[in-house]
Amino acid sequence: MVGGYDLLIVDDQAGVRKLLYEVFAEEGYRVEVAASGSEAIQKVMGKAPDIILLDNKMPVMSGLETACEIRKLKCNAPIILMTAYGELDIAARAKKLGINHYIDKPFDLNEVRYLVKTLLIDSRYEKKYLEEIS
């Protein structure tokens, strides 16, 4: 199921990018990384990924702001928002921006793997269904 999927990891912390890159590249994903929201937007403009792991707390442009700009590009890839801050209103704001799920840092790598696979499966079946009814 994994082979051939493009994953974009967006986090301003190099250690988090490296860890997630290694985990998902080893599982067969084609992984791109970005250190900022603006870099992520440039990568999405070049080639839309199949799924995005997006840190919320980044300098200059937050993950929520980045997600908003990504959605303006008509990129409907599932987004998992990663946050170290237990903001109570983040779920409501994330849902309005089309963010599929959010996880708290520090996160469990098995949970992240499971979420990515689950969202890719859901996304794949949704695309197939939309193609069949059009």
C-alpha positions, 0 to 999 in steps of 0.5 A: 500500500505504501509504495508510490506515495509522496509525503511532505514533512514540514517542521522548523526543527531539523531533528523532527524532519530527519526522524520522520524522513528516515521512518517514512523513507524506510517504509517506501514513501517518496519523502520531501521535507520543508523547514518553513511554511513558505518552503512547503508552499513552493514544494506543493506548487511544484508537485502536490504530495499525497499527504502532508505532516505539518508542524503548527508552531513555526516562525513567520508562518504557522502550520494553520496559516500554511494549511490555508495557503496550501488549500488555496492552491487546490491541494486536497491532500490529507494534512496531519497537524503536529503541535506541541501546544495543547491549544483548546481551539485548535481542533475547530480551527484545523477542521475549518481549514480542511486539516484531517487530523492533529497530533500532540508532540511528542508523538508516538511514531506508531500513531503517526504511521497509522494515521498516515496509512489510514488517511491515504486509504481514505483519500484513495477510496474517496478519489476512486468514488469521485471518479466513478460517479463523474 
